[in-house]
């Protein structure tokens, strides 16, 4: 921590040295940022020196920092406050957050389209006052020291250039900027008044508590939504930075479409942990609160794309959503089917379209099936004949689609499976029908999380259908945001590069924020997670990829009366065996939200979760069983066919095996009999090999599941790696 006096002296004596210290070692700082700091720190020093001149005691007020950075990193978030002053006003603990902007003078800046936005250099940016509002709300609601000391958090904006503030303070941001005022270098006296109005002396004890503060809220999204529904509160989560900009843009679009009746598609993209689900539920709840007087509640639906999602959200909405009129508003993506099923396709529509044009409509590989690509003709026929079911254009005003990367698109080039998951493939892409039935549809997605054979919808697909159906399209990115993994974007980058030829060795950048430990034995891993849960009161879960068959399908929710085999039987220390079951099959909701009376309720670590059921959810601590499906050999990644049991990827797996066997058959003459047999019998195939594109695709599928598993933890992850060579490779990357 610096005092205000120390900071001002540092700037005066050695501003370049200060900037080097601020750059630190924990994140990459661009040359542009360094230049901006050089300008803004000089101006901030002048302004703070004015405060000291007016009230010398201010010189001892503390500036809170993070890891030798002048900027303060908000706990458990990838957001940085530029300048945080911590002290007291009379007997009240005070925090003042100052957002610094080095934006140059611009004659083209205009008021934003909605509160929270500003048109800067021709683009809709997050308004600086809205940005600092997010920081102050986040600290006020969730910062441990602020809560425990009943402190007050305030915020303002300081432009280090003489920028024209009129576009910023004008409507629709006039009320916002009164609460979170803006100043430039011509208003040093005014911002000095603002600071002195909130802080008049130091409080070193509170400053150190604030410096070491942590995020004080249950981050489990289901628990938070349930709590907010019960208390009739909107917006369960405080959004930050790009999340906040995205939310403002979405709400602005909803108001426009409410007035003009036009069709709108919004696509929100971002990596795991960037807060897509938090924005999704905030949008849904805020839309209901703002627009419930304009239309019936049935016009606002929350769409799920998997059974585990559906069961968990349905339970929360139906059990706790009475005050928000939320019961019954969770819809499966399958619910957007216009009314065709397998039987009606075969017995009714196949004869009709075969008679119209057999060669065009009937599948040449299966004469008992219609081709998928002509789904528009089938749906048009059903509409004209009045044979659709619960299917009208713009039937819903708003459809919020979480985990949209799991939507089925049978006409995609990569779709090569019969895994229908309850969807009639002849009616085409689920996303198409969601857009058709919704005036506004919002898709939250991360294409790298779609790993099953039938999860084949891309952002480009959605954009194409939106254009076809006459909808305006907006794409919003949450790249760079991170609310899992202790808010460490650097850790997520490490995961993103882990299975490439150029893995990162950036452990030093995130080790102090996010815990990752490699365990020698599975029981060590479990005990580490259990100890963390007991000492912190946090949540925990054991996870694994699909490297074991699900043999415990008759397991009961309380494990009583079941005498079948365990799914996981692993060698453990002292000659013992580590035994666990897969997810309980008696209800997807207990995979994430344990039901009272179940074994998971009594012990959350008694079962192992798979990527499918935990995608979209998170836990404080994760224990990961990394077994034999993906291994490191001789400086390369391999996968083992014998340990890939995911039934949703059977088509991709079969194609990979067939490709390898066909290749070896063609080259049989190149090997001796014993060598050939050894190569055929080996179950290890290279993850990346130019000879095997289908094997490469399957390996990519496997690594997607690990990407999901490695990004579920909020605070830390403990990994048992069964293969010694793979374990050493990971340890080397962390050294």
ChimeraX attribute file (.defattr): number of C-alpha atoms within 10 A of each C-alpha:
attribute: neighborCount
match mode: 1-to-1
recipient: residues
	/A:1	18
	/A:2	17
	/A:3	19
	/A:4	23
	/A:5	20
	/A:6	16
	/A:7	23
	/A:8	22
	/A:9	14
	/A:10	16
	/A:11	20
	/A:12	13
	/A:13	11
	/A:14	10
	/A:15	19
	/A:16	14
	/A:17	12
	/A:18	19
	/A:19	19
	/A:20	13
	/A:21	14
	/A:22	20
	/A:23	19
	/A:24	17
	/A:25	15
	/A:26	21
	/A:27	15
	/A:28	11
	/A:29	13
	/A:30	10
	/A:31	9
	/A:32	9
	/A:33	14
	/A:34	16
	/A:35	12
	/A:36	16
	/A:37	23
	/A:38	17
	/A:39	15
	/A:40	20
	/A:41	21
	/A:42	15
	/A:43	20
	/A:44	23
	/A:45	19
	/A:46	17
	/A:47	20
	/A:48	22
	/A:49	21
	/A:50	17
	/A:51	24
	/A:52	19
	/A:53	11
	/A:54	14
	/A:55	13
	/A:56	15
	/A:57	16
	/A:58	24
	/A:59	21
	/A:60	19
	/A:61	24
	/A:62	27
	/A:63	25
	/A:64	27
	/A:65	23
	/A:66	19
	/A:67	16
	/A:68	16
	/A:69	22
	/A:70	24
	/A:71	19
	/A:72	20
	/A:73	19
	/A:74	21
	/A:75	24
	/A:76	22
	/A:77	22
	/A:78	21
	/A:79	21
	/A:80	18
	/A:81	21
	/A:82	20
	/A:83	20
	/A:84	21
	/A:85	26
	/A:86	27
	/A:87	28
	/A:88	22
	/A:89	17
	/A:90	11
	/A:91	9
	/A:92	13
	/A:93	23
	/A:94	26
	/A:95	29
	/A:96	21
	/A:97	25
	/A:98	25
	/A:99	22
	/A:100	23
	/A:101	18
	/A:102	19
	/A:103	14
	/A:104	13
	/A:105	13
	/A:106	11
	/A:107	11
	/A:108	10
	/A:109	20
	/A:110	19
	/A:111	22
	/A:112	22
	/A:113	17
	/A:114	18
	/A:115	21
	/A:116	27
	/A:117	28
	/A:118	27
	/A:119	18
	/A:120	20
	/A:121	15
	/A:122	10
	/A:123	12
	/A:124	19
	/A:125	18
	/A:126	24
	/A:127	26
	/A:128	25
	/A:129	28
	/A:130	25
	/A:131	24
	/A:132	25
	/A:133	28
	/A:134	19
	/A:135	25
	/A:136	25
	/A:137	17
	/A:138	20
	/A:139	27
	/A:140	19
	/A:141	16
	/A:142	21
	/A:143	22
	/A:144	20
	/A:145	23
	/A:146	23
	/A:147	14
	/A:148	10
	/A:149	14
	/A:150	13
	/A:151	20
	/A:152	18
	/A:153	23
	/A:154	24
	/A:155	26
	/A:156	26
	/A:157	24
	/A:158	24
	/A:159	24
	/A:160	23
	/A:161	18
	/A:162	15
	/A:163	19
	/A:164	16
	/A:165	14
	/A:166	12
	/A:167	19
	/A:168	26
	/A:169	19
	/A:170	15
	/A:171	16
	/A:172	18
	/A:173	22
	/A:174	17
	/A:175	13
	/A:176	19
	/A:177	23
	/A:178	12
	/A:179	13
	/A:180	20
	/A:181	20
	/A:182	22
	/A:183	21
	/A:184	21
	/A:185	19
	/A:186	13
	/A:187	15
	/A:188	19
	/A:189	15
	/A:190	15
	/A:191	24
	/A:192	17
	/A:193	14
	/A:194	17
	/A:195	21
	/A:196	17
	/A:197	10
	/A:198	22
	/A:199	22
	/A:200	20
	/A:201	23
	/A:202	23
	/A:203	17
	/A:204	17
	/A:205	10
	/A:206	21
	/A:207	24
	/A:208	15
	/A:209	15
	/A:210	20
	/A:211	22
	/A:212	14
	/A:213	17
	/A:214	17
	/A:215	18
	/A:216	17
	/A:217	12
	/A:218	15
	/A:219	20
	/A:220	17
	/A:221	19
	/A:222	20
	/A:223	14
	/A:224	18
	/A:225	25
	/A:226	20
	/A:227	16
	/A:228	20
	/A:229	24
	/A:230	15
	/A:231	13
	/A:232	16
	/A:233	15
	/A:234	20
	/A:235	21
	/A:236	21
	/A:237	20
	/A:238	19
	/A:239	22
	/A:240	25
	/A:241	24
	/A:242	21
	/A:243	24
	/A:244	22
	/A:245	23
	/A:246	24
	/A:247	22
	/A:248	21
	/A:249	22
	/A:250	23
	/A:251	18
	/A:252	17
	/A:253	19
	/A:254	21
	/A:255	15
	/A:256	13
	/A:257	16
	/A:258	17
	/A:259	9
	/A:260	8
	/A:261	14
	/A:262	14
	/A:263	21
	/A:264	25
	/A:265	27
	/A:266	24
	/A:267	20
	/A:268	26
	/A:269	21
	/A:270	20
	/A:271	24
	/A:272	27
	/A:273	29
	/A:274	24
	/A:275	23
	/A:276	25
	/A:277	19
	/A:278	21
	/A:279	25
	/A:280	21
	/A:281	21
	/A:282	20
	/A:283	23
	/A:284	21
	/A:285	23
	/A:286	17
	/A:287	19
	/A:288	23
	/A:289	15
	/A:290	12
	/A:291	16
	/A:292	16
	/A:293	9
	/A:294	9
	/A:295	12
	/A:296	13
	/A:297	19
	/A:298	16
	/A:299	18
	/A:300	25
	/A:301	23
	/A:302	25
	/A:303	27
	/A:304	26
	/A:305	21
	/A:306	21
	/A:307	16
	/A:308	21
	/A:309	25
	/A:310	20
	/A:311	20
	/A:312	20
	/A:313	22
	/A:314	23
	/A:315	19
	/A:316	23
	/A:317	22
	/A:318	16
	/A:319	14
	/A:320	21
	/A:321	23
	/A:322	14
	/A:323	13
	/A:324	20
	/A:325	18
	/A:326	24
	/A:327	18
	/A:328	16
	/A:329	20
	/A:330	24
	/A:331	19
	/A:332	19
	/A:333	24
	/A:334	20
	/A:335	17
	/A:336	21
	/A:337	22
	/A:338	21
	/A:339	17
	/A:340	22
	/A:341	15
	/A:342	14
	/A:343	11
	/A:344	11
	/A:345	20
	/A:346	16
	/A:347	11
	/A:348	12
	/A:349	18
	/A:350	23
	/A:351	16
	/A:352	15
	/A:353	18
	/A:354	17
	/A:355	12
	/A:356	11
	/A:357	10
	/A:358	16
	/A:359	12
	/A:360	14
	/A:361	23
	/A:362	21
	/A:363	16
	/A:364	13
	/A:365	8
	/A:366	9
	/A:367	14
	/A:368	14
	/A:369	20
	/A:370	26
	/A:371	23
	/A:372	21
	/A:373	17
	/A:374	16
	/A:375	19
	/A:376	14
	/A:377	13
	/A:378	22
	/A:379	20
	/A:380	13
	/A:381	15
	/A:382	17
	/A:383	16
	/A:384	9
	/A:385	9
	/A:386	9
	/A:387	15
	/A:388	17
	/A:389	13
	/A:390	12
	/A:391	17
	/A:392	14
	/A:393	13
	/A:394	19
	/A:395	17
	/A:396	21
	/A:397	23
	/A:398	27
	/A:399	26
	/A:400	25
	/A:401	27
	/A:402	26
	/A:403	24
	/A:404	31
	/A:405	23
	/A:406	25
	/A:407	24
	/A:408	28
	/A:409	23
	/A:410	28
	/A:411	20
	/A:412	18
	/A:413	8
	/A:414	14
	/A:415	19
	/A:416	14
	/A:417	15
	/A:418	13
	/A:419	19
	/A:420	13
	/A:421	13
	/A:422	11
	/A:423	21
	/A:424	21
	/A:425	27
	/A:426	22
	/A:427	27
	/A:428	24
	/A:429	26
	/A:430	24
	/A:431	23
	/A:432	21
	/A:433	22
	/A:434	28
	/A:435	28
	/A:436	24
	/A:437	21
	/A:438	24
	/A:439	24
	/A:440	28
	/A:441	29
	/A:442	28
	/A:443	26
	/A:444	25
	/A:445	26
	/A:446	19
	/A:447	20
	/A:448	18
	/A:449	25
	/A:450	24
	/A:451	23
	/A:452	24
	/A:453	23
	/A:454	24
	/A:455	23
	/A:456	23
	/A:457	25
	/A:458	21
	/A:459	18
	/A:460	9
	/A:461	16
	/A:462	21
	/A:463	19
	/A:464	14
	/A:465	18
	/A:466	22
	/A:467	13
	/A:468	11
	/A:469	15
	/A:470	14
	/A:471	21
	/A:472	14
	/A:473	17
	/A:474	15
	/A:475	14
	/A:476	18
	/A:477	18
	/A:478	21
	/A:479	15
	/A:480	19
	/A:481	24
	/A:482	25
	/A:483	22
	/A:484	27
	/A:485	32
	/A:486	24
	/A:487	26
	/A:488	27
	/A:489	24
	/A:490	24
	/A:491	25
	/A:492	22
	/A:493	15
	/A:494	17
	/A:495	19
	/A:496	18
	/A:497	14
	/A:498	18
	/A:499	21
	/A:500	14
	/A:501	11
	/A:502	8
	/A:503	14
	/A:504	17
	/A:505	14
	/A:506	17
	/A:507	17
	/A:508	15
	/A:509	18
	/A:510	22
	/A:511	15
	/A:512	12
	/A:513	18
	/A:514	22
	/A:515	17
	/A:516	20
	/A:517	17
	/A:518	18
	/A:519	20
	/A:520	16
	/A:521	18
	/A:522	25
	/A:523	19
	/A:524	18
	/A:525	23
	/A:526	24
	/A:527	14
	/A:528	19
	/A:529	25
	/A:530	21
	/A:531	11
	/A:532	18
	/A:533	17
	/A:534	11
	/A:535	8
	/A:536	9
	/A:537	11
	/A:538	18
	/A:539	23
	/A:540	25
	/A:541	29
	/A:542	26
	/A:543	24
	/A:544	23
	/A:545	27
	/A:546	23
	/A:547	23
	/A:548	19
	/A:549	15
	/A:550	20
	/A:551	14
	/A:552	19
	/A:553	15
	/A:554	15
	/A:555	21
	/A:556	15
	/A:557	20
	/A:558	17
	/A:559	15
	/A:560	10
	/A:561	9
	/A:562	12
	/A:563	10
	/A:564	11
	/A:565	15
	/A:566	16
	/A:567	20
	/A:568	21
	/A:569	13
	/A:570	17
	/A:571	15
	/A:572	15
	/A:573	13
	/A:574	6
	/A:575	7
	/A:576	10
	/A:577	14
	/A:578	16
	/A:579	17
	/A:580	18
	/A:581	20
	/A:582	25
	/A:583	25
	/A:584	25
	/A:585	15
	/A:586	14
	/A:587	15
	/A:588	19
	/A:589	21
	/A:590	23
	/A:591	25
	/A:592	23
	/A:593	18
	/A:594	18
	/A:595	16
	/A:596	11
	/A:597	10
	/A:598	17
	/A:599	20
	/A:600	23
	/A:601	16
	/A:602	13
	/A:603	13
	/A:604	21
	/A:605	22
	/A:606	19
	/A:607	21
	/A:608	22
	/A:609	23
	/A:610	21
	/A:611	22
	/A:612	22
	/A:613	18
	/A:614	19
	/A:615	20
	/A:616	20
	/A:617	19
	/A:618	24
	/A:619	25
	/A:620	25
	/A:621	25
	/A:622	31
	/A:623	30
	/A:624	27
	/A:625	25
	/A:626	23
	/A:627	19
	/A:628	22
	/A:629	23
	/A:630	27
	/A:631	24
	/A:632	21
	/A:633	15
	/A:634	7
	/A:635	10
	/A:636	13
	/A:637	19
	/A:638	21
	/A:639	25
	/A:640	18
	/A:641	20
	/A:642	13
	/A:643	18
	/A:644	21
	/A:645	17
	/A:646	19
	/A:647	14
	/A:648	19
	/A:649	19
	/A:650	18
	/A:651	18
	/A:652	21
	/A:653	24
	/A:654	14
	/A:655	16
	/A:656	21
	/A:657	18
	/A:658	13
	/A:659	17
	/A:660	17
	/A:661	14
	/A:662	11
	/A:663	13
	/A:664	17
	/A:665	13
	/A:666	9
	/A:667	11
	/A:668	14
	/A:669	10
	/A:670	11
	/A:671	12
	/A:672	10
	/A:673	11
	/A:674	9
	/A:675	12
	/A:676	16
	/A:677	13
	/A:678	11
	/A:679	15
	/A:680	14
	/A:681	9
	/A:682	11
	/A:683	15
	/A:684	20
	/A:685	22
	/A:686	19
	/A:687	25
	/A:688	20
	/A:689	11
	/A:690	9
	/A:691	11
	/A:692	17
	/A:693	16
	/A:694	20
	/A:695	26
	/A:696	20
	/A:697	17
	/A:698	25
	/A:699	25
	/A:700	16
	/A:701	21
	/A:702	24
	/A:703	25
	/A:704	21
	/A:705	22
	/A:706	21
	/A:707	21
	/A:708	25
	/A:709	27
	/A:710	26
	/A:711	23
	/A:712	26
	/A:713	27
	/A:714	28
	/A:715	21
	/A:716	24
	/A:717	28
	/A:718	25
	/A:719	26
	/A:720	22
	/A:721	23
	/A:722	19
	/A:723	16
	/A:724	11
	/A:725	15
	/A:726	20
	/A:727	19
	/A:728	14
	/A:729	15
	/A:730	15
	/A:731	12
	/A:732	10
	/A:733	14
	/A:734	16
	/A:735	10
